[in-house]
Amino acid sequence: MSDGIIIRNAKESDIEFIIDSIINAEKSGTDRIITCGVFSISESEFRVILREIVLNGIQDYEYSLDGFIVAEFEGRPIGAMVSWIEEHSGFSSAILKANVFIPYIKQEKKEDISHTLQLMKNYGIRRTPNTIQIEFFYVLNEFRGRRIISQLITHAINKLLSVDDKINRVEVVLMKDNISSFNVLKRMGFEICTEVVITEEKILEIFPSNIKIQMCIEGEKLKNLLEKNKEE
């Protein structure tokens, strides 16, 4: 990559930056962390849990260290994101995510958390099996505007296509009013393929906004994106 910025696979030594990336991506420009709201935990508690979960070696979902790539400048991480092939391991990422959190749920909170998760099912967005999934893309403020996110995304797509070159669809779930991320994806050729409006008051208290979307790119548009990236 130009300007002295390189993109590489994440390492254990990147764990603190990866945790920062996950939390900032979940906040989506607000002060709300979705997972903290769902599991009724503080940000500091979430950071401790994330450290253990990211390092536990489970693959093919949003908390897999192996799925993270990092943009680096002068030896320090400045951007990151995670990607995986949905159901590559035989299990959906939603099931994997739910299972890793079970040991951290306090007994006295189980009933309330179960109720919250049940309500959230009404606003879920299904991830398509055998597609590339992208989550938690984040770049430090001083490095924004340098096309780092688009470079991270295309790098991740090419990385996973080397695992299965028959994949022809990429999906991203985000909040619709996350304008900066939305605009990056739109410029790359992604389109809104699913939109969910949240109306349940309890869920609105957890999410950073009321409209969740899935953006997709596939077929010729995906091919053109990758070809354009090669030329640049």
N, C-alpha and C positions, 0 to 999 in steps of 0.2 A: 504494500500500500504506500501511497505517496506521503510526503511531509514527515517522514520518519516514524509513521505510525504502522505498527505491525499487528496482525491478528493471529492469535495462537490458541491452542487448547488450554483450558483452565488447569491450574495446579492447586494442590492443597494450600499452598502459601497465598493463594488468592481468596481464601475463604471469607475474610472480612469484607473485601470489596464485593464479592458475590452476595453476601448477606445484605449489604447496603443496596445493591442493585435490585434484589428481590423486594425489599421494603419500599424503596422509592417507586418501583414499578407498580406495586400494589396501591400505593397512595394516590397515584395518578394525578399528581399536582394538588392534592388535598392533604389533610392531616389524618385521614382515615386509612387504617390498614385492614383490609378485608378479613384476613385470617385471624387477626386479633379480635375482631368483632364476632366472628363465627364461634371461636373457641373460648371467648371471654378471658383473654390473657393480655398482659401489657406488652409494649414493644420490647422492653428489656427481656421479658420471659420468652418472647417469640425469637429473639436473637439467639438465646441459649439453645432453644429447641432446633432452630434452623442449622446451627453449627453441627449438631449431632446428626440431623437428618441428611444434610447435604453430604456428609462424610461417611454415611453408612453403606454406600456402594450399590444401592438399588438403582436400576437403570430404566430408561424409557418413560420418564415422566419429568415434570417440571423442576424437581429438586435433585436431579442427578448431576453430580459433579462432572461426570464424563460428558454430559450434554452441553456444558457451558463452554463458550469461547470468550476470549478477552481481547480487547483492543489495548495495545500498550504503547506508551510514548516515553522515551528516555528511561526505560526500566520500570515504569510504574503503570498500573492498570488505570485506564481512563474510560472504559466502556465494557459492557458485557451483555450477554444474552444466552438463553438456553434453547435448545431444540431437540426434538426426538421424533421417531416414527411411531405413530399411534398404534397401540396394540402389537408392537413388534415382539414383545415378550409373551404375548398371549393374554395379557390383562390390560384393561383400559387404564389410562392415566388417572382417571377419577377414582377408580378402585385403589390403585397404588397410593395415591395421595391420602385417601381416607384412612387406609390401613396404617400408614406410618405415623399418623397423629394419635391413634388409639391409645398408645401407652402414656401419652402426655395429658389425657383428659382426666381431670380430677373427679372423683366419685360424686361429689356434691354438685357438680355442674353437668353431669351426664344427661339428665332429663331436659334441661333447658337447651343444651347443645343439640340434642336429638330433635327437639321441636324446631329449632332454627334450621337445621339441615333439611328437615322435611319441607319447610316453607321454601327453601332455596331450590328444591327440585322443580318448582313451578317456573323458575327463571334460568334453568340450566341451558347450556348450548352444547349440543352433541358434537364431539370431535369425530371426524370420519376415520374409520380404521384404514391403515396403510396409507396415511398421508403424513406429510411433514408438518409438525406443530412448532410454533415459535412463541416464546413467552419471555417476560422479564427483560426487555431490552432497555438499556439505560446508559447514558453518557454524561460525564461530568459537565456542568454548565459551561465552563470555559472552553470546552472542545465541541460544543454544539454548533451546527451550521457547517460542518466539514464532511457531511455525508457518511459519518461513521456508522450510524445505524443501518443504512442501506448496504454498506460494505459488510457489516456483521451478518445481516440477513442472507445476502448472496453467498457469503462464505459458508454459512451453516447449511444452506440448501445444497451446495456442491458437495459438502462433506457427507451429507446423508444420502445423496444420490450415488455416491461411491459405494454405499452399503447396498442400495437397491435402486438401480437405474430405471426401473419400471414405474416408479412413483411419478405422478403427473399433477399433483395438487398440493398446495401449501395453505395452511390455515393459521389465522391469528385471532385470538379473542382479546378484546379491550373495551374500555368504556368509550362511548361515542364522543363525549366532549373532551377526550384527551386529544386536543387538536393537533399538537405537534406530531404525535405518533400517527394519528390518522392521516395527516398530510404526507408524511414520509411514505406510508404504505400506498396511498393513492397515487403519488408520483411514480411509484415503482410498478403500478399496474394492478394492485389489489383492488377488489371491489367488495362492497358489503353483500354478503350472501345470507346472513341471518341477523335479525334485530329483535331484541327482547326488551320490553318496557316493564320496569319494576314498579309495582303499585302497592305491594304489601309494606305497611309502615315499619314493621320490625326489620325488614330487609333493607329498606331505604336508610335506616339508621346505621347500617353496616357498610353499605357500598358508597363509593365516592360520588356517584351520580346515579340517575335513574334509568339510563339506557345502556345496555350492554350489546355489543355487536361482535359478529364474526366476519373477518375480512378474508377473502380467498383469492388465489391466483392459480390458474391451471392451464393445461394444454399449450396452445401456441403462445399465449401471453407469457406463460412461465418460461418457455423456450426462448422467446425474444428477450426477456429480462436477463437471462443468463448469457445470451450471446452479446447483448449490449455491454454487460459487465466485463466480458472478455476483451472487447474492443477498447474499453477505457483503461 
